[in-house]
Amino acid sequence: MAERHQFAIRDEFIRLDQFLKFCGLAETGGHAKEIVAEGACFVNGELCMMRGKKLRPGDVVTVDDLILEVTAQ
């Protein structure tokens, strides 16, 4: 069963690699890059290989069994 979490951002958007660090999934930018390069990230149900993808409130990132929703603060 997938875990669902919400993470509030202050700005208009956050880049995918920054979001992975913000959520605690990646320890460093390099680790975030590896996660994306491995094809483990889905944004709104579509495979995303762009670590600089801009995420806005309402977007949903899925990594393995984790569902991470971007919300506005």
NORKA-V93260 format. One record per run of one state. SS is the DSSP state (hx for helix, st for strand, lp for the rest). FROM is the first residue (numbers start at 0). TO is the last residue. Records with the same first field share a line. If there is no record, write none. Layout:
SS=FROM-TO + FROM-TO
This chain:
lp=0-1 + 9-12 + 22-27 + 37-39 + 43-44 + 47-52 + 55-58 + 63-64 + 72-72
st=2-8 + 13-14 + 40-42 + 45-46 + 53-54 + 59-62 + 65-71
hx=15-21 + 28-36
